[in-house]
């Protein structure tokens, strides 16, 4: 397993890390080579610190070179997105030349340019177009939705769609007796999706003006929105408390712009809310349209007026929140849970390692 950073990346955690135990129980010996440790992670996404980033870059290249020295110990190399974040495919080419089977997984439109705020001046080091080259070299490709699959199939005929999944034994709806008189609207994300939270600010200001103390807001992230929004509580994301922190909300929101990057997203925020039996309100973009049956297991809101209308209904009707939340939980259990997808995931690995 070749990946970038342990523990913190939702894509890694929910697309392959949570499957490792199941693979090992079924005869696979899995070794994970992370490119970034916790110390490097702090530096890598910070603004500036170019000397430290240069040292890290050299260290990361040496790390991958050492991985290559052991490559013949393996039957299959699994890449989460890429072997290295620079715009090179040198490591993938060396593995291909060694005759080792390769499997790549991605859950975003990574062939498009999307640079973190802390690394905008280093954008010249990246080459998103290399995604096509990696897909061509691999023996198979796993993606998170059909939009991504349509792209991958241009370069590889062996493409599998496995949604980003939730471990429903970990995400358990709390029996916390929520206060029907006070409603918390929540959003969870990271520095890379903070711009999407900002899309909801005008709507949330209207709701606060309309309902006053009855409504408050909670955001859970590694970075925060610092504009004006009365009643906004900011919670620093913590892996150990993420479920507990998210369980406080009554309604979860996932606003998105309608563009190619957003169409490649896998609806993970919405699935988190739904897994906790909280009604999700999402923009009708990409896979969100497949996850949500409008008015049955969640809601799709496009215009500002639709957002305000739907959220007002949920704020005013506790029984509606309960019904939609329970239906959302059922959807996750049936289609978007670790339990529902693990056999499919295992079969892909078996198919690539059978002699």
C-alpha positions as CSV (number, residue, x, y, z in Angstrom):
1,X,0.0,0.0,0.0
2,X,1.6,3.3,-1.1
3,X,0.0,6.4,0.4
4,X,0.9,9.9,1.5
5,X,0.0,10.5,5.2
6,X,-1.3,8.3,7.9
7,X,-4.5,8.8,9.9
8,X,-5.6,12.2,8.9
9,X,-6.6,12.0,5.3
10,X,-10.3,10.9,5.0
11,X,-9.7,9.5,1.5
12,X,-7.0,7.1,2.8
13,X,-8.9,6.2,6.0
14,X,-12.2,5.4,4.4
15,X,-11.1,4.1,1.0
16,X,-8.4,1.6,2.0
17,X,-7.1,1.8,5.6
18,X,-10.4,0.5,7.1
19,X,-10.2,-2.5,4.7
20,X,-6.7,-3.6,5.8
21,X,-7.9,-5.9,8.6
22,X,-10.4,-7.6,6.3
23,X,-7.7,-8.2,3.7
24,X,-5.4,-9.6,6.3
25,X,-8.1,-11.9,7.7
26,X,-8.5,-13.3,4.2
27,X,-4.9,-14.2,3.6
28,X,-3.2,-10.9,2.4
29,X,-0.1,-9.6,4.1
30,X,-0.3,-5.8,3.8
31,X,2.5,-3.3,4.3
32,X,1.8,0.4,4.1
33,X,4.5,2.9,3.1
34,X,3.4,6.4,4.1
35,X,5.4,9.3,2.5
36,X,4.6,11.8,5.3
37,X,4.9,11.3,9.0
38,X,3.1,13.4,11.5
39,X,6.0,15.9,11.8
40,X,6.2,16.3,8.0
41,X,2.4,16.7,7.8
42,X,2.5,19.8,9.9
43,X,5.2,21.4,7.6
44,X,3.8,20.1,4.3
45,X,0.4,22.0,4.5
46,X,1.7,25.1,6.3
47,X,2.3,28.3,4.4
48,X,5.9,29.1,3.6
49,X,8.6,27.0,5.4
50,X,10.3,26.4,2.1
51,X,13.6,25.2,3.5
52,X,11.8,22.6,5.6
53,X,9.7,21.6,2.6
54,X,12.9,21.2,0.5
55,X,14.4,18.9,3.1
56,X,11.1,16.9,3.2
57,X,11.1,16.6,-0.6
58,X,14.6,15.1,-0.7
59,X,13.7,12.8,2.2
60,X,10.5,11.6,0.4
61,X,12.4,10.8,-2.8
62,X,14.9,8.8,-0.8
63,X,12.0,7.0,0.9
64,X,10.4,6.0,-2.3
65,X,13.8,4.9,-3.7
66,X,14.2,2.6,-0.7
67,X,10.7,1.2,-1.4
68,X,11.8,0.3,-4.9
69,X,14.7,-1.8,-3.5
70,X,12.1,-4.1,-1.8
71,X,9.6,-4.2,-4.7
72,X,10.2,-7.8,-5.6
73,X,9.0,-8.9,-2.1
74,X,5.4,-8.0,-3.3
75,X,2.8,-9.4,-5.6
76,X,0.8,-6.3,-5.8
77,X,1.4,-2.6,-5.2
78,X,-1.7,-0.5,-4.4
79,X,-1.4,3.3,-4.9
80,X,-3.7,5.7,-3.2
81,X,-3.7,8.4,-6.0
82,X,0.1,8.3,-6.8
83,X,3.5,7.2,-5.6
84,X,4.8,10.7,-5.1
85,X,3.1,14.1,-5.1
86,X,5.5,15.7,-7.6
87,X,4.6,15.6,-11.3
88,X,6.7,12.5,-12.0
89,X,5.7,8.9,-12.7
90,X,9.3,7.6,-12.4
91,X,8.4,5.3,-9.5
92,X,5.3,3.9,-11.1
93,X,7.4,3.2,-14.3
94,X,10.0,1.3,-12.3
95,X,7.4,-0.9,-10.6
96,X,5.8,-1.6,-14.0
97,X,9.2,-2.6,-15.5
98,X,9.8,-4.9,-12.5
99,X,6.6,-6.8,-13.6
100,X,4.7,-6.2,-10.3
101,X,0.9,-5.9,-10.6
102,X,-0.4,-2.4,-9.8
103,X,-3.7,-1.1,-8.6
104,X,-4.6,2.6,-8.2
105,X,-7.5,4.2,-6.2
106,X,-8.7,7.8,-6.3
107,X,-11.8,9.6,-5.1
108,X,-11.4,13.1,-6.5
109,X,-11.0,14.6,-10.0
110,X,-7.2,14.6,-9.4
111,X,-6.5,15.2,-13.1
112,X,-7.6,18.7,-12.5
113,X,-5.4,21.3,-10.7
114,X,-6.4,21.9,-7.0
115,X,-3.6,23.2,-4.8
116,X,-3.8,23.7,-1.0
117,X,-3.4,27.2,0.2
118,X,-0.1,26.4,1.9
119,X,1.5,25.2,-1.4
120,X,0.2,27.6,-4.1
121,X,3.7,28.9,-4.8
122,X,4.9,25.3,-5.3
123,X,2.2,24.4,-7.8
124,X,4.8,24.2,-10.6
125,X,6.0,20.9,-9.0
126,X,2.7,19.2,-9.6
127,X,1.4,17.8,-12.9
128,X,-2.2,16.6,-12.6
129,X,-2.2,15.3,-16.1
130,X,0.1,12.4,-14.9
131,X,-3.1,10.8,-13.6
132,X,-3.8,9.4,-17.0
133,X,-0.3,7.9,-17.3
134,X,-0.7,6.2,-13.9
135,X,-4.1,4.7,-14.8
136,X,-2.6,3.4,-18.1
137,X,0.2,1.6,-16.3
138,X,-1.9,0.0,-13.7
139,X,-3.6,-3.4,-14.0
140,X,-6.8,-2.1,-12.5
141,X,-8.3,1.1,-11.1
142,X,-10.8,1.6,-8.2
143,X,-12.7,4.9,-8.1
144,X,-15.4,6.4,-5.9
145,X,-18.1,7.2,-8.4
146,X,-19.2,6.9,-12.0
147,X,-17.9,10.3,-13.0
148,X,-14.4,9.2,-12.0
149,X,-15.0,5.9,-13.7
150,X,-15.9,7.5,-17.0
151,X,-12.6,9.4,-16.9
152,X,-10.5,6.3,-15.9
153,X,-12.1,4.1,-18.6
154,X,-10.5,6.3,-21.3
155,X,-7.1,4.8,-20.2
156,X,-7.9,1.4,-18.6
157,X,-10.7,-1.0,-19.3
158,X,-10.4,-2.7,-15.8
159,X,-12.1,0.0,-13.7
160,X,-14.2,-0.7,-10.6
161,X,-16.5,1.6,-8.7
162,X,-16.5,1.3,-4.9
163,X,-18.0,4.2,-3.0
164,X,-16.3,5.8,-0.1
165,X,-17.6,3.8,2.8
166,X,-18.4,4.3,6.4
167,X,-17.7,1.8,9.2
168,X,-21.2,1.6,10.7
169,X,-19.8,-0.2,13.7
170,X,-17.8,3.0,14.4
171,X,-20.3,5.6,13.3
172,X,-23.2,4.7,15.6
173,X,-26.2,7.1,16.0
174,X,-26.2,8.5,19.5
175,X,-29.1,8.2,21.8
176,X,-28.5,11.6,23.2
177,X,-32.0,13.0,23.6
178,X,-31.5,16.1,21.4
179,X,-33.3,19.3,22.5
180,X,-36.1,19.8,20.0
181,X,-36.2,23.5,21.0
182,X,-32.6,24.1,19.8
183,X,-31.3,23.0,16.4
184,X,-27.6,22.7,15.5
185,X,-26.7,22.8,11.8
186,X,-23.3,21.3,11.2
187,X,-20.6,21.0,8.6
188,X,-17.4,19.0,8.7
189,X,-14.4,19.3,6.3
190,X,-10.9,20.5,6.0
191,X,-8.8,23.4,4.7
192,X,-9.3,22.2,1.1
193,X,-13.1,22.3,1.4
194,X,-13.5,25.4,3.5
195,X,-14.4,27.3,0.4
196,X,-17.5,25.2,0.1
197,X,-18.6,26.0,3.6
198,X,-18.5,29.7,2.7
199,X,-21.1,29.1,0.0
200,X,-23.6,28.5,2.8
201,X,-22.9,31.7,4.8
202,X,-25.6,33.9,3.3
203,X,-28.2,31.2,3.9
204,X,-27.1,30.6,7.4
205,X,-27.2,34.3,8.2
206,X,-30.9,34.4,7.0
207,X,-31.7,31.4,9.2
208,X,-30.1,33.0,12.2
209,X,-32.1,36.2,11.7
210,X,-35.3,34.1,11.2
211,X,-34.9,31.8,14.2
212,X,-32.6,33.6,16.6
213,X,-31.4,31.4,19.5
214,X,-33.3,28.4,18.3
215,X,-30.6,27.9,15.7
216,X,-26.8,27.6,16.0
217,X,-24.0,26.3,13.8
218,X,-21.1,24.0,14.3
219,X,-18.1,23.5,12.0
220,X,-15.5,20.8,12.5
221,X,-12.3,21.3,10.6
222,X,-8.5,21.7,10.7
223,X,-9.0,25.3,9.6
224,X,-11.9,27.7,10.3
225,X,-14.1,30.3,8.7
226,X,-13.3,33.6,10.3
227,X,-15.9,35.8,8.7
228,X,-19.0,37.0,10.5
229,X,-21.6,34.4,11.4
230,X,-23.4,34.7,14.7
231,X,-23.8,31.5,16.6
232,X,-21.0,29.6,14.9
233,X,-19.1,27.1,17.1
234,X,-15.7,26.0,15.8
235,X,-14.4,22.6,16.7
236,X,-10.8,21.5,15.8
237,X,-11.0,18.2,14.0
238,X,-9.7,15.3,16.2
239,X,-9.7,11.7,15.0
240,X,-10.3,10.4,18.5
241,X,-13.5,12.6,19.0
242,X,-14.7,13.0,15.5
243,X,-17.9,10.9,15.9
244,X,-18.7,12.5,19.3
245,X,-18.1,16.0,17.9
246,X,-20.3,15.4,14.9
247,X,-23.1,13.7,16.9
248,X,-24.0,17.1,18.5
249,X,-25.5,18.3,15.2
250,X,-29.2,17.9,14.3
251,X,-28.8,18.7,10.5
252,X,-25.7,18.2,8.3
253,X,-25.0,20.3,5.2
254,X,-22.9,19.8,2.2
255,X,-23.0,22.8,-0.2
256,X,-20.9,22.4,-3.4
257,X,-20.4,24.4,-6.6
258,X,-21.4,22.6,-9.8
259,X,-18.0,22.1,-11.5
260,X,-15.8,19.2,-12.6
261,X,-13.8,19.0,-9.3
262,X,-17.0,18.8,-7.3
263,X,-18.6,16.2,-9.6
264,X,-15.6,14.0,-8.8
265,X,-16.3,14.1,-5.1
266,X,-17.8,11.1,-3.3
267,X,-20.4,12.6,-1.0
268,X,-18.4,11.7,2.1
269,X,-19.6,14.5,4.3
270,X,-23.2,13.6,3.6
271,X,-22.6,10.0,4.3
272,X,-21.1,10.9,7.7
273,X,-24.2,12.8,8.7
274,X,-26.4,10.0,7.4
275,X,-24.5,7.3,9.2
276,X,-25.2,9.1,12.5
277,X,-28.9,9.3,11.5
278,X,-28.8,13.1,11.0
279,X,-30.7,14.4,8.0
280,X,-28.3,15.5,5.2
281,X,-29.0,18.5,2.9
282,X,-26.6,18.4,-0.1
283,X,-26.1,20.2,-3.4
284,X,-27.4,18.2,-6.3
285,X,-23.9,17.7,-7.7
286,X,-22.3,14.5,-8.9
287,X,-22.8,11.4,-6.8
288,X,-24.9,13.3,-4.3
289,X,-27.8,12.7,-6.8
290,X,-27.3,9.0,-6.4
291,X,-26.9,9.0,-2.6
292,X,-29.9,11.1,-1.9
293,X,-33.6,10.3,-2.8
294,X,-35.0,13.7,-2.2
295,X,-37.4,13.9,0.6
296,X,-36.9,10.2,1.5
297,X,-33.4,9.7,2.9
298,X,-32.2,13.3,2.7
299,X,-32.6,16.5,0.7
300,X,-31.1,18.1,-2.4
301,X,-31.0,21.9,-2.4
302,X,-29.8,23.9,-5.4
303,X,-30.9,27.6,-5.2
304,X,-30.6,29.8,-2.0
305,X,-34.3,29.7,-1.8
306,X,-34.4,25.9,-1.8
307,X,-31.7,25.7,0.9
308,X,-33.6,28.1,3.1
309,X,-37.0,26.4,2.6
310,X,-35.6,22.8,3.3
311,X,-33.6,23.8,6.3
312,X,-36.6,25.8,7.7
313,X,-38.7,22.7,7.4
314,X,-36.2,20.6,9.3
315,X,-35.6,23.2,11.9
316,X,-39.4,23.4,12.6
317,X,-40.2,19.7,12.5
318,X,-38.3,17.3,14.9
319,X,-40.2,14.3,13.6
320,X,-39.2,15.0,10.0
321,X,-35.5,15.2,11.2
322,X,-35.9,11.8,12.9
323,X,-37.6,10.1,9.9
324,X,-35.1,11.4,7.3
325,X,-32.2,10.7,9.6
326,X,-33.2,7.1,10.1
327,X,-33.8,6.5,6.4
328,X,-30.3,8.0,5.7
329,X,-28.7,5.6,8.2
330,X,-30.4,2.7,6.4
331,X,-29.1,3.9,3.0
332,X,-25.5,4.0,4.4
333,X,-25.9,0.5,5.9
334,X,-27.2,-1.0,2.6
335,X,-25.0,0.7,0.0
336,X,-22.2,2.8,1.5
337,X,-20.9,0.9,4.5
338,X,-17.7,-1.1,4.9
339,X,-19.8,-4.1,5.5
340,X,-21.7,-3.7,2.2
341,X,-18.6,-3.3,0.1
342,X,-15.9,-5.4,1.7
343,X,-16.5,-8.5,-0.4
344,X,-16.3,-6.6,-3.6
345,X,-13.1,-4.9,-2.4
346,X,-11.6,-8.3,-1.5
347,X,-12.5,-9.8,-4.8
348,X,-10.6,-7.1,-6.7
349,X,-7.4,-7.9,-4.8
350,X,-7.9,-11.6,-5.3
351,X,-8.4,-11.2,-9.0
352,X,-5.1,-9.4,-9.4
353,X,-3.0,-11.8,-7.3
354,X,-4.3,-15.2,-8.6
355,X,-1.6,-17.1,-10.4
